Amino acid sequence: MGNTKQAFLILEDGTVFTGTGIGAQKEVVSEIVFNTSMAGYLEVLTDPSYAGQAVCMTYPLIGNYGICKDDMESKKPWPDGFIVRELSRIPSNFRQDITIQQFLEENGVPGIAGIDTRALTKILREKGTMNGMITTNEKYDLDEILPKLKEYTTGKVVEKVTCEAKYTISGVNELKENGPLSGLAHFDREAYEAGVREPRPSLVKNLNGRGKRIALLDLGAKSNIADSLKRRGCDVTVYPALTKAEEIIKDRPDGIMLSNGPGDPKECVSIIEEIRKLYNTDIPIFAICLGHQLMALATGADTYKMKYGHRGGNHPVKDLATGRVYISSQNHGYVVDMEKLDPRVAVPAFINVNDGTNEGLSYTGKNIFTVQFHPEACPGPQDSGYLFDRFITMMEEKKNA
C-alpha cells in the first residue's frame, strides 16, 4: 500500500486506536462520523457534505473496486480523513482508473486502516459524535491534544465547497443522446393524493421536464442532483451559495433546488436570509438535506444536532401521505425540530422509521416541499427518485394554473 507507518486515532474522550497510516502522511483534527454504506466509498469521499469531518466506513473491506473517476460526486474528496478496517491491496475492476490509496495520496487525504471500526462505531453511537485526531506521531501527548480536540468546530464550510461562479448544464439533448428513458418512476399527482402507493413503474416516452429551467443553489451539491434533473430534460443553472435571491429571481427559473451541504445549518446566516426571500416568491422549490434545514430555519422553525446522525444507504423513511416506506440514502448530523413547527407554515411529510425524526416537510399554501434524505442517492437505493418527477409536476401545474 505504500504507506506502512504506524498511525493513531485519538478521540476527545481519550480513547486511542492504533493502526496503519493510509493516504497522505499528515496530521489532522476533525469531527469523527461513521457511514454504514456497503458500497459507494468513492461517492462518500467526494460528497461535499463531509467537509470538516473524518469518515469511518463500517463495511470492513474498502477499495476492492478501485477508483472510477466517472463516479465522483464532485471534483475532489472532501473529508479531512478516512478510517477503514481493511484497505484493499489489489483492487479488481475493468473501469478502475487508480487505487484508493493513490487517490487519497494525490488529494492530500490522510487516513488510518487496521483499527476495529465496529468498536469505534459503538463508541460514537453510545457517546455521540466527537472530535478526533489522526496522527503518525508516536510521541503524542494526550494532555496537549485533548484540549485541541474539544475546541475544534467545522465552522463555515459551505463557503469552502460551493462553486466559484454560475454555470449551466443543459438537458435538452438528453433524449437524442440516450433515447427514451425506461423504468423511471413517473409522479402521478392524482394517484398520489388518492393514496396509491408511489412510485408506479411506467415507461417514460418523453422527458417530463423537457425545457424546464432550474436554479440550483449549490450549498455543497452532489453532481447527481443536477444529473437527475438533466436526465429528465431540465436545463440546470448552478449558483454559488452566497448568490443573492434577487439574481436568481431575475433569471426567471421555473423551479429552484436547494442542495445538500456540510456543517451546522445555523452557521449559514446570510444564506438563510436569501432563502427567506425565495420562500416569499411563488416559484416552486424542492430542497434536499442542508437545503431542507435552511428552508426550515428561514421560515421560523428550529434545528438541533443529533447524537450521531444518519449516514448510509439503508435508512427507512415513511411518506406520511401514503404510508409507504422507502429505503433512503442519508448524510446528516442535524435535523429539523418537529415540536417547533408552525403548521400554518409547514407540516411533516416524511419521518424516519427508526427514530421518528423529521425527514421532510410540505409547506402550507406553497409550492414547496423539502426532504432530509437524498433522492438522488449515489451511493444508495433509488427508491425515492420519483421526487424529482414530483418537483417537475409541481412546476407544470404552476405554469398551467
C-alpha positions as CSV (number, residue, x, y, z in Angstrom):
1,M,0.0,0.0,0.0
2,G,3.0,2.3,0.0
3,N,2.5,3.9,3.4
4,T,3.0,1.4,6.2
5,K,3.8,3.7,9.0
6,Q,2.0,3.2,12.3
7,A,-0.9,5.7,12.9
8,F,-3.1,6.6,15.7
9,L,-6.7,7.8,16.0
10,I,-7.2,9.8,19.2
11,L,-10.8,10.7,20.3
12,E,-11.6,13.6,22.5
13,D,-12.7,11.2,25.3
14,G,-9.1,9.9,25.5
15,T,-9.7,6.7,23.6
16,V,-6.8,5.8,21.3
17,F,-6.9,3.3,18.3
18,T,-3.6,2.1,16.8
19,G,-3.4,1.1,13.1
20,T,-1.6,1.8,9.9
21,G,-1.4,5.1,8.1
22,I,-3.0,5.3,4.7
23,G,-3.3,8.1,2.1
24,A,-1.4,11.3,2.7
25,Q,1.1,11.4,5.6
26,K,-0.1,14.4,7.6
27,E,-1.9,15.1,10.9
28,V,-5.5,16.2,11.0
29,V,-8.1,17.2,13.6
30,S,-11.7,16.7,12.6
31,E,-15.2,15.6,13.6
32,I,-15.4,11.8,13.5
33,V,-18.5,10.2,11.9
34,F,-19.4,6.8,10.6
35,N,-21.1,5.7,7.3
36,T,-23.0,2.4,7.1
37,S,-23.0,2.0,3.3
38,M,-21.8,-1.3,2.0
39,A,-20.6,0.1,-1.3
40,G,-20.1,3.6,-2.8
41,Y,-16.9,4.7,-0.9
42,L,-15.9,6.9,-3.8
43,E,-19.3,8.7,-3.8
44,V,-18.9,9.1,0.0
45,L,-15.4,10.5,-0.4
46,T,-16.5,13.0,-3.0
47,D,-19.6,14.2,-1.2
48,P,-19.1,17.8,-0.2
49,S,-21.3,17.3,2.9
50,Y,-18.3,15.6,4.6
51,A,-16.2,18.7,4.6
52,G,-14.9,19.2,8.1
53,Q,-15.3,15.6,9.1
54,A,-13.3,12.3,9.0
55,V,-15.4,9.3,7.9
56,C,-15.3,5.8,9.4
57,M,-16.7,3.2,7.0
58,T,-18.4,0.4,8.9
59,Y,-18.2,-2.0,6.0
60,P,-14.9,-3.8,6.7
61,L,-13.2,-4.0,3.2
62,I,-12.8,-0.8,1.3
63,G,-11.2,-0.1,-2.0
64,N,-11.8,-3.5,-3.7
65,Y,-13.1,-2.0,-6.9
66,G,-10.6,0.9,-7.0
67,I,-11.4,4.4,-8.1
68,C,-13.6,5.1,-11.1
69,K,-13.4,8.8,-11.7
70,D,-16.6,8.9,-13.7
71,D,-18.5,8.0,-10.5
72,M,-17.2,11.0,-8.5
73,E,-19.9,13.3,-7.0
74,S,-17.6,16.3,-7.1
75,K,-14.2,17.2,-8.4
76,K,-12.3,16.1,-5.3
77,P,-12.6,14.3,-2.0
78,W,-13.9,16.5,0.9
79,P,-13.4,14.5,4.2
80,D,-10.5,15.6,6.4
81,G,-9.7,11.9,7.0
82,F,-10.7,8.3,6.1
83,I,-10.9,5.5,8.6
84,V,-11.3,1.8,7.5
85,R,-10.9,-1.7,8.9
86,E,-9.0,-3.0,5.8
87,L,-7.9,-1.2,2.7
88,S,-7.9,-3.5,-0.4
89,R,-4.3,-4.0,-1.7
90,I,-5.3,-5.5,-5.1
91,P,-8.5,-3.8,-6.5
92,S,-10.2,-5.5,-9.4
93,N,-12.5,-3.6,-11.8
94,F,-12.3,-3.0,-15.5
95,R,-13.4,0.6,-15.0
96,Q,-10.7,1.4,-12.4
97,D,-8.5,4.4,-13.0
98,I,-6.3,4.3,-9.9
99,T,-6.3,2.6,-6.5
100,I,-7.9,4.2,-3.5
101,Q,-4.5,4.6,-1.8
102,Q,-3.3,6.6,-4.8
103,F,-6.5,8.7,-4.8
104,L,-6.1,9.6,-1.1
105,E,-2.4,10.4,-1.6
106,E,-2.9,12.5,-4.6
107,N,-5.6,14.6,-2.9
108,G,-3.9,15.0,0.4
109,V,-6.4,13.0,2.5
110,P,-4.8,11.1,5.4
111,G,-6.3,8.1,7.0
112,I,-5.9,5.0,9.2
113,A,-6.5,1.3,8.5
114,G,-6.4,-1.8,10.6
115,I,-8.4,-0.5,13.5
116,D,-11.6,-2.0,15.0
117,T,-14.2,0.1,13.2
118,R,-17.0,-1.7,14.9
119,A,-15.7,-0.7,18.3
120,L,-15.2,2.9,17.1
121,T,-18.8,3.0,15.8
122,K,-20.1,1.6,19.1
123,I,-18.3,4.4,21.0
124,L,-19.8,7.1,18.7
125,R,-23.3,5.6,19.0
126,E,-23.1,5.4,22.8
127,K,-21.3,8.7,23.5
128,G,-22.3,10.7,20.4
129,T,-20.2,12.2,17.6
130,M,-16.9,13.5,18.9
131,N,-13.8,15.1,17.5
132,G,-10.6,13.2,16.9
133,M,-7.1,13.4,15.5
134,I,-5.4,11.1,13.0
135,T,-1.6,11.2,13.6
136,T,1.6,9.2,12.9
137,N,3.4,10.9,15.8
138,E,4.3,8.0,18.1
139,K,5.3,10.6,20.8
140,Y,1.8,12.2,21.0
141,D,0.9,13.9,24.3
142,L,-2.7,13.4,25.3
143,D,-2.6,16.3,27.8
144,E,-1.7,18.6,24.9
145,I,-4.0,17.0,22.2
146,L,-7.3,16.6,24.1
147,P,-7.9,20.4,24.7
148,K,-7.4,21.0,20.9
149,L,-9.9,18.3,20.1
150,K,-12.5,19.8,22.4
151,E,-12.0,23.2,20.8
152,Y,-12.4,22.1,17.2
153,T,-15.5,23.1,15.2
154,T,-16.3,22.5,11.5
155,G,-17.1,26.2,11.1
156,K,-18.5,27.8,7.9
157,V,-17.7,25.0,5.5
158,V,-20.4,25.8,2.9
159,E,-18.3,28.6,1.5
160,K,-15.4,26.1,1.1
161,V,-17.4,23.6,-1.0
162,T,-19.7,25.7,-3.2
163,C,-18.9,26.5,-6.9
164,E,-16.9,29.7,-7.7
165,A,-19.2,31.0,-10.4
166,K,-22.6,30.4,-12.0
167,Y,-22.7,27.8,-14.8
168,T,-25.4,25.9,-16.8
169,I,-25.9,22.2,-17.5
170,S,-28.2,21.6,-20.5
171,G,-30.7,18.7,-20.6
172,V,-32.4,19.4,-23.9
173,N,-30.3,16.9,-25.8
174,E,-30.6,14.1,-23.3
175,L,-33.3,12.3,-25.2
176,K,-31.4,12.5,-28.5
177,E,-28.2,11.2,-26.9
178,N,-29.7,8.4,-24.7
179,G,-33.0,7.5,-26.2
180,P,-36.3,7.2,-24.3
181,L,-35.9,6.6,-20.5
182,S,-37.4,3.4,-19.3
183,G,-38.4,2.4,-15.8
184,L,-38.4,5.9,-14.5
185,A,-40.9,6.4,-11.6
186,H,-43.2,9.0,-13.1
187,F,-45.0,11.1,-10.5
188,D,-48.8,10.8,-10.8
189,R,-50.5,13.7,-8.7
190,E,-54.0,12.2,-8.8
191,A,-52.8,8.7,-7.8
192,Y,-50.6,10.2,-5.0
193,E,-53.4,12.2,-3.5
194,A,-55.7,9.2,-3.7
195,G,-53.2,7.3,-1.6
196,V,-52.0,4.9,-4.3
197,R,-48.6,3.7,-3.5
198,E,-45.9,5.7,-5.3
199,P,-43.9,5.4,-7.4
200,R,-45.8,3.4,-10.0
201,P,-43.5,1.8,-12.6
202,S,-44.1,3.3,-16.0
203,L,-42.3,3.8,-19.3
204,V,-41.5,7.4,-19.9
205,K,-41.8,8.1,-23.6
206,N,-40.8,11.7,-23.4
207,L,-38.6,13.6,-20.9
208,N,-41.2,15.0,-18.4
209,G,-39.1,18.0,-17.5
210,R,-38.1,19.0,-21.1
211,G,-37.3,22.7,-21.3
212,K,-37.8,23.4,-17.6
213,R,-35.2,25.8,-16.3
214,I,-34.0,25.0,-12.8
215,A,-32.0,27.3,-10.5
216,L,-29.8,25.0,-8.3
217,L,-28.3,26.8,-5.2
218,D,-25.0,25.0,-4.6
219,L,-24.6,24.6,-0.9
220,G,-22.2,21.6,-1.5
221,A,-24.3,19.9,-4.2
222,K,-23.5,16.3,-5.3
223,S,-23.4,16.1,-9.0
224,N,-26.2,13.6,-9.3
225,I,-28.7,16.3,-8.2
226,A,-28.1,18.2,-11.4
227,D,-27.8,15.0,-13.3
228,S,-31.1,13.7,-12.0
229,L,-32.8,16.9,-13.4
230,K,-30.8,16.8,-16.6
231,R,-31.8,13.2,-17.3
232,R,-35.4,14.5,-17.1
233,G,-34.7,17.1,-19.7
234,C,-34.3,20.1,-17.4
235,D,-31.7,22.9,-18.0
236,V,-29.9,23.5,-14.7
237,T,-28.2,26.7,-13.8
238,V,-26.0,26.2,-10.8
239,Y,-25.4,29.3,-8.4
240,P,-22.8,29.8,-5.7
241,A,-24.1,29.5,-2.2
242,L,-23.8,33.2,-1.5
243,T,-25.8,34.3,-4.5
244,K,-28.4,37.0,-3.8
245,A,-32.0,35.9,-4.1
246,E,-32.7,38.8,-6.5
247,E,-30.2,37.4,-9.0
248,I,-31.9,34.0,-9.0
249,I,-35.4,35.6,-9.2
250,K,-34.3,37.9,-12.1
251,D,-33.3,34.8,-14.2
252,R,-36.9,33.7,-14.0
253,P,-36.4,29.9,-13.3
254,D,-39.3,27.5,-13.5
255,G,-38.2,26.0,-10.2
256,I,-35.5,26.3,-7.5
257,M,-33.5,23.5,-6.0
258,L,-31.7,23.9,-2.7
259,S,-28.9,21.3,-2.4
260,N,-27.2,19.3,0.3
261,G,-24.2,20.6,2.0
262,P,-21.9,20.4,5.1
263,G,-21.9,21.8,8.6
264,D,-24.3,23.3,11.1
265,P,-27.2,24.9,9.3
266,K,-27.3,27.8,11.8
267,E,-23.9,28.9,10.6
268,C,-25.4,29.9,7.3
269,V,-26.9,33.2,8.5
270,S,-26.7,35.2,5.3
271,I,-27.8,32.3,3.1
272,I,-30.9,31.8,5.3
273,E,-31.8,35.4,4.7
274,E,-31.7,34.9,0.9
275,I,-33.7,31.7,1.2
276,R,-36.4,33.6,3.1
277,K,-36.7,35.9,0.0
278,L,-37.0,32.8,-2.3
279,Y,-39.7,31.4,0.0
280,N,-41.7,34.6,-0.4
281,T,-41.9,34.2,-4.2
282,D,-44.4,31.8,-5.9
283,I,-41.6,29.8,-7.6
284,P,-41.8,26.1,-6.9
285,I,-39.0,24.9,-4.6
286,F,-37.5,21.5,-3.8
287,A,-34.8,21.2,-1.2
288,I,-32.6,18.3,-0.1
289,C,-30.7,17.8,3.2
290,L,-29.0,21.1,4.2
291,G,-31.3,22.9,1.9
292,H,-34.2,21.3,3.7
293,Q,-32.8,22.5,7.1
294,L,-32.1,26.1,5.8
295,M,-35.7,26.5,4.4
296,A,-37.0,25.4,7.8
297,L,-34.8,28.0,9.6
298,A,-35.7,30.6,7.1
299,T,-39.4,30.2,7.9
300,G,-39.2,30.2,11.7
301,A,-38.5,26.6,12.6
302,D,-35.5,25.2,14.5
303,T,-32.8,22.6,14.1
304,Y,-30.7,20.6,16.5
305,K,-27.6,18.4,16.4
306,M,-28.3,14.7,16.6
307,K,-26.4,12.3,18.8
308,Y,-24.6,10.6,15.9
309,G,-26.6,11.5,12.8
310,H,-27.7,9.4,9.8
311,R,-25.1,8.4,7.3
312,G,-25.5,5.5,5.0
313,G,-27.6,3.9,2.3
314,N,-30.1,1.9,4.4
315,H,-32.3,4.4,6.3
316,P,-36.1,3.7,6.2
317,V,-38.3,6.8,5.8
318,K,-42.1,6.9,5.8
319,D,-44.2,9.1,3.5
320,L,-47.0,10.3,5.8
321,A,-49.3,11.0,2.9
322,T,-49.4,7.4,1.6
323,G,-47.9,5.3,4.4
324,R,-45.3,3.9,2.1
325,V,-41.8,3.3,3.4
326,Y,-38.7,3.9,1.3
327,I,-35.1,2.9,1.9
328,S,-33.1,6.1,1.6
329,S,-29.5,7.3,1.3
330,Q,-28.7,9.9,4.0
331,N,-25.8,12.0,5.3
332,H,-26.6,14.5,8.0
333,G,-25.9,15.3,11.6
334,Y,-28.6,17.9,12.2
335,V,-32.4,17.7,12.0
336,V,-35.4,19.9,12.0
337,D,-37.2,20.1,15.3
338,M,-40.8,18.9,14.7
339,E,-42.0,20.2,18.0
340,K,-41.3,23.8,16.9
341,L,-43.0,23.6,13.6
342,D,-45.9,26.0,12.9
343,P,-48.5,24.0,10.9
344,R,-49.6,27.3,9.3
345,V,-46.1,27.3,7.7
346,A,-45.2,23.6,7.2
347,V,-46.2,20.1,8.2
348,P,-44.2,16.9,8.4
349,A,-44.2,14.9,5.1
350,F,-41.7,12.2,5.9
351,I,-40.4,10.7,9.2
352,N,-37.6,8.3,10.0
353,V,-38.9,4.8,10.8
354,N,-36.0,4.0,13.1
355,D,-36.0,7.1,15.4
356,G,-39.1,9.1,14.5
357,T,-37.0,12.2,13.5
358,N,-38.2,14.5,10.7
359,E,-37.3,13.5,7.1
360,G,-39.3,16.0,5.1
361,L,-41.7,19.0,5.1
362,S,-44.6,20.2,3.0
363,Y,-45.1,23.9,3.1
364,T,-48.7,25.1,3.7
365,G,-50.1,27.0,0.8
366,K,-46.8,27.0,-1.1
367,N,-45.3,25.0,-4.0
368,I,-42.5,23.9,-1.7
369,F,-41.5,20.5,-0.4
370,T,-38.2,19.5,1.2
371,V,-36.6,16.2,2.3
372,Q,-33.8,15.4,4.7
373,F,-32.7,12.3,2.8
374,H,-31.1,12.0,-0.7
375,P,-33.5,11.1,-3.5
376,E,-30.5,11.3,-6.0
377,A,-28.7,8.7,-3.8
378,C,-25.2,7.8,-5.1
379,P,-24.4,5.8,-3.2
380,G,-27.7,4.2,-2.1
381,P,-31.1,3.0,-3.3
382,Q,-33.1,4.9,-5.9
383,D,-36.4,4.3,-4.2
384,S,-37.3,8.0,-3.8
385,G,-36.0,9.2,-7.2
386,Y,-39.7,9.9,-8.1
387,L,-39.5,13.1,-6.0
388,F,-37.7,14.8,-8.9
389,D,-40.7,13.9,-11.1
390,R,-43.0,15.3,-8.3
391,F,-41.0,18.5,-8.5
392,I,-41.4,18.7,-12.3
393,T,-45.2,18.0,-11.9
394,M,-45.3,20.9,-9.4
395,M,-43.7,23.3,-11.9
396,E,-46.0,22.2,-14.7
397,E,-49.1,22.7,-12.5
398,K,-47.8,26.2,-11.5
399,K,-47.3,27.0,-15.2
400,N,-50.8,25.9,-16.2
401,A,-52.5,27.5,-13.2
